[in-house]
């Protein structure tokens, strides 16, 4: 990933309230980064699951 693309990705993480980035640094240098990104998904209701059951 280019530095420009990485900066854009980090910016999107910062702007999304449901996302989280954790950065690990040693002596000011980033050594690891972990991100959690939530996506909207339709929740299935029990009645929806039962409708699919044979």
N, C-alpha and C positions, 0 to 999 in steps of 0.2 A: 504494500500500500504506500502510495506517495505521501509525503508530508502534508501536502495540500488536502488530499482526501482524508487523511487522518484528522486533521484540524476540523474539517467539515463534519466528520462523524462525531467528534467530541462536542462540537457546537450543537448538533442535533440532540445528543444526550443531555446537554445542559438545558436545552429548551423544553424537553419533555418531562413533565412533572412525575410521571409514573416510572421513569427510567432511573438507573443508578449506575455510577461508575466509581470504582474503588481503585486508587492508584497507590502503588508501593514505590517508595523512593529510597535510595541509598546515596548519601552525600550529594543530594540535589539531583541525581540522575534517576529517571524513571526506569525501574527494572521489571515491573509487572503491572498489568492493568486487567481488572475484572469488571465486566459490565453485565447488567441485568436490564433487559428490555421487555416491556409488557406490550402485548398486542391485543387489540380488541377482538374477542371471539364470542360468538353467540353461545350462551349457556344453554345446555340441553335440559329440558325439564323431564321429570320422571315420566310424565304422560307421553312425551315425544319418544322416549326410549321404549315404552310399552307398546306404542303404535308400530314400532319396527319389529317387535318380537313375534315369532311365528305362533 
